[in-house]
Amino acid sequence: MNAGIIGQAAGLFAVTNIDDIVILALFFAQGAGHLRIVLGQYIGFAGILVVAVAAAFGATFLPGSAVPYLGLLPLALGLKAAWQVWRDRADGGGDDPPARGGPKALEVAAVTFANGGDNIGVYVPVFATSGTSGMTVYVVVFLILVAVWCLAGRFFATRPLIARALSRWGHILLPLVLIGLGMVILVEGGAFGL
């Protein structure tokens, strides 16, 4: 394997997925369900890769005009999480985080896929110009780095200072981040004429 293409793949992954570390840390801070988070991250990222590889070969499963509407996924999940926080407070839960088992794998996958809508636009031309062997290297490196990203998210969620902050405020931050992410995807993509 060419070390240059491996470095390029690692750099491209890091640049296009840096925001995922924050989201992963918030997911990991919710407690149990670490395997579901990793599984969801892989499912969501595999979806991104399938669409990008297919588009590089000329197939388009997702028209460009539909990509901004992927923002509805994290927006809906953020609103659902905010509703849960509000309901827990109304039930007398106070500021303590709800006792939940963490996000479900498909929730993580939906957020990962929606957040990666812009990645697809970056990956397609790179994949299309790198040939089949180069594209294979990119995909393998990306899938390895998903595990590294999950470890980084878990690492940040378990640092004492960050863990205390996420333990206290993560149940509030997660809905805000998801709603914000959804709105950014919708607005930047011009969905609904925004």
Secondary structure, DSSP 8 states (H G I E B T S, - for coil): --HHHHHHHHHHHHHHHHHHHHHHHHHHHT-S-HHHHHHHHHHHHHHHHHHHHHHHTT--SS-GGGGGGGGHHHHHHHHHHHHHHHHHHHTT-TTS--------HHHHHHHHHHHTHHHHHHHHHHHHHHHHHHHHHHHHHHHHHHHHHHHHHHHHHHSHHHHHHHHHHHHHHHHHHHHHHHHHHHHHHTGGG-
